[in-house]
Amino acid sequence: QLPGLEMNFTLLKLLAVIESMLTLPLLWWMGRVVIGQYDPRLGNVVGLLLAALVAVSYWHVAMTRLSLRIVLTPLIASLLVIWLTRGIRTQQRGYYILAGLTLGFGLYTYQAVRMLPLVVVAGVGIAMLFHLRDRKALLRYVGHLMIVVLVSFTVFIPMFRYSLDYPEQFWMRTSGRLFGDSLIQVEDEETGEIMFQDANIGDRFEAFQDNLPVLTSNIRNALLMFNWKGDVGWINGVPNDPAMDPFTGALLILGAAGWLVLLVRRPDPVYALMPVMVIIMLLPSALSIAAPLENPSATRTSGALPPVYLITALPLALMAITVWQALRGRIFSAVVAVGLVVIVLGSAYADNRDTYLNEYRVSYNESWTSHSLPGRILRGFVLSEGNYGNAFMVGYQHWLDHRIIGAEAGVLDFVNGIADFGGRTAVE
């Protein structure tokens, strides 16, 4: 409302682009904070390359162009890492307050953010392991963790109240992926309406046990999404294509080895936290044990993007700095080092551009059913002699989404979608 814009598709796209662009300087800042503690120059180069690799990333661009709240997840995750890193290293209360505020507001965005509290607990827990013999430090870490919990929960209170009043809505996606939709939802035989049913603890535990063996393969598949086989959903990108291009994927493998060396040479709880954070932020996808076909998910793993690309940027930064130092000549060495970076980034950009603008376009056109024509028909009906309340869309499996038809027709709250009646039409 501030710039006088209406709530429409153009505004959704504008917001997504702004949120995506804001993420890039935050990623640079995150790289500087995490790596620059002991080597400011390395930290600055890692941060710049981290932002650059994400800027040309097919994964991040695809999430941005969905124009959904998903794109906020890397933004929230990177900002939380910044405050948590400074809090762990300096033990200053203010940074923990900022971490709590970031986490509290972040929980209002995409559901994958609900895993970030585990990142906070893991970070503080790892820091405590590094200071087991210092009782005062342990007490400070516990106290600061409580500050994060208190501040974030204070911000979260309105949503917490909603979760108490409408638990089936708040936990619907989580319960469906852990236990299966059939346990928590039932279809009315007469109207076809999907309704919630209150499954007891015993039923949920039994369903979870039945699905648990899938977790191991889900974690493996989630870890392979970067280089081997990615999201199968056509709406999120080219089905089965890895989330990273071959050049960035190779850097990730080198970065994983380099990160281990970095941790051995300079033990630091934040360095230890980054690989742990990757695993934690893959869980929103890997825990889809009742629907394993939805794993790996490029959207649900979006919280892993900042630490994954941080690890990826490390070897490229080290190679550029090593070349610069080895050649010694100021101008020549700078040209060679920058040239190396440009070649890698340019190759990654070219591959990702082809994947998104060419391969994805073909896949999208083969999978997408256009809502614009029925939207125009609905709009014409309203402008002639009817109104939105007298128009209905009878649905069936794999058919149109009535909400998008309404949006195409100019109304964002069109609710007259009639569920599939098991093969019967509304007239029958």
C-alpha positions, -999 to +999 in steps of 0.1 A: +000+000+000+029+024+006+038+029-031+001+028-040+001-006-057-027-031-058-024-067-045-018-085-078+006-107-097+029-078-105+033-068-069+040-104-059+068-105-085+082-072-074+083-082-037+100-115-047+127-097-067+133-072-038+136-100-013+159-120-035+182-090-042+184-081-005+196-117+002+228-112-018+244-085+003+234-104+034+252-135+021+283-114+015+280-101+051+275-137+063+307-149+046+327-120+060+314-127+096+319-164+095+353-166+078+367-131+085+372-136+122+407-148+117+415-137+081+395-106+071+408-107+035+397-143+030+364-136+047+357-107+023+366-127-008+345-157+004+316-134+011+318-117-023+321-151-041+292-165-020+269-137-031+281-141-067+276-178-069+241-175-055+233-146-079+240-169-109+224-199-092+196-216-111+183-229-077+179-194-062+166-178-094+139-206-097+128-200-061+127-163-066+105-166-097+080-187-079+070-154-063+062-171-030+074-166+006+099-194+000+125-169-012+126-153+023+141-185+038+177-179+026+174-143+038+163-152+073+188-181+075+218-159+065+208-131+089+204-156+117+238-170+111+253-135+112+239-127+147+244-162+160+280-163+149+288-130+166+269-140+197+288-173+200+322-157+195+317-125+215+292-136+241+275-102+238+238-102+248+228-078+220+236-103+193+215-130+209+186-105+211+190-098+174+191-135+167+159-139+187+141-111+168+153-126+134+141-161+144+108-148+158+099-128+127+113-155+104+088-181+118+060-161+101+075-168+067+081-202+050+075-234+071+111-246+065+122-218+089+107-238+117+139-259+116+161-228+124+155-231+162+174-264+160+203-245+143+204-221+173+203-250+198+230-268+178+252-237+176+250-230+213+255-267+221+286-270+200+300-238+215+294-253+250+313-285+239+343-262+230+342-247+265+334-277+287+360-267+313+349-231+316+319-231+340+312-194+336+312-197+298+288-226+300+264-206+322+266-176+299+258-198+269+228-212+287+216-178+297+220-164+262+201-194+247+172-186+270+173-150+257+170-162+221+141-184+232+123-157+251+127-130+225+117-152+196+087-166+214+076-131+224+075-122+187+059-156+179+030-153+204+003-143+179+012-173+157+015-195+187-021-185+197-032-194+161-015-228+165-035-235+196-068-224+181-063-241+147-037-269+153-049-289+123-042-260+100-009-250+116+005-286+116-012-298+084+018-299+061+041-313+088+016-340+099+008-349+063+045-355+054+053-374+086+022-395+090+004-393+057-025-372+045-049-401+049-044-401+086-054-365+092-078-358+063-110-375+051-132-368+021-169-363+026-187-389+004-216-366-004-199-333-011-164-343-018-152-317+007-118-325+024-122-323+062-097-328+090-100-357+114-084-358+149-060-388+149-049-398+183-013-401+195-013-439+191-023-437+154+002-410+147+030-429+164+021-461+145+021-442+112+054-426+120+069-460+128+057-474+095+072-445+075+105-442+095+125-467+074+122-443+045+141-416+064+176-431+057+170-431+019+154-397+021+185-382+038+207-398+012+186-384-016+186-350+000+224-350+002+226-360-035+203-332-047+232-308-053+252-329-078+231-360-087+193-358-088+173-328-076+136-319-072+112-339-093+084-313-092+080-295-125+068-263-108+102-259-090+125-264-120+135-291-145+125-324-129+154-345-116+180-319-125+205-313-097+202-280-077+238-270-087+255-267-121+286-289-127+311-262-119+295-251-086+288-288-077+325-296-081+334-266-059+310-280-032+329-313-031+362-295-028+347-271-003+335-300+019+371-313+021+385-278+026+360-270+053+372-301+073+408-290+070+398-255+081+380-269+112+411-291+121+435-262+117+415-236+135+388-253+157+359-229+160+323-237+170+309-217+141+330-237+116+316-269+132+281-255+130+280-249+092+279-286+081+255-294+109+232-266+097+232-281+062+219-314+076+193-297+098+180-275+070+177-305+047+153-322+072+122-303+061+125-322+028+141-355+042+113-358+068+087-362+040+087-399+049+050-404+041+055-389+006+092-397-004+085-387-040+085-351-028+121-354-016+145-338-024+125-306-026+143-274-038+119-253-018+119-271+015+157-273+015+161-236+008+173-229+043+204-250+035+213-227+006+234-201+026+257-227+044+260-249+012+271-220-009+294-207+019+312-240+018+312-239-020+328-204-021+357-213+001+379-233-024+373-207-052+384-180-028+415-199-017+424-206-053+421-170-063+441-157-033+468-184-038+472-175-075+474-138-065+502-145-039+521-170-061+525-148-091+535-118-069+532-093-097+505-068-086+487-061-119+494-095-136+485-115-105+453-096-100+443-101-137+450-139-135+431-143-101+401-122-113+402-141-146+400-174-128+369-162-109+353-148-140+358-181-159+342-201-131+313-177-125+308-172-162+306-210-168+282-214-140+261-186-152+259-199-188+250-234-176+223-221-152+209-197-177+205-225-203+189-247-176+163-222-165+155-203-197+156-232-221+153-266-204+128-254-178+108-235-204+102-268-224+094-287-192+071-260-179+052-258-212+047-295-212+034-296-177+015-264-171-022-259-179-030-223-186-054-206-163-056-174-183-083-185-207-109-196-180-099-165-161-108-143-190-141-162-194-149-157-157-140-120-160-162-116-191-191-133-173-188-108-144-185-078-167-215-088-187-244-101-167-231-122-138-210-120-107-183-140-090-207-157-066-227-172-094-197-188-111-183-222-101-155-245-112-161-282-110-127-299-104-113-333-109-079-349-105-049-330-121-073-302-132-072-264-127-068-246-095-099-224-089-079-199-069-057-191-098-086-187-121-101-162-097-067-143-096-066-143-134-101-128-134-092-101-109-104-114-076-079-129-050-105-146-028-125-167-053-138-197-034-163-213-057-142-244-065-162-276-063-141-307-053-141-338-074-171-360-066-153-392-074-160-390-111-195-375-108-203-340-120-222-314-100-253-320-121-253-357-114 
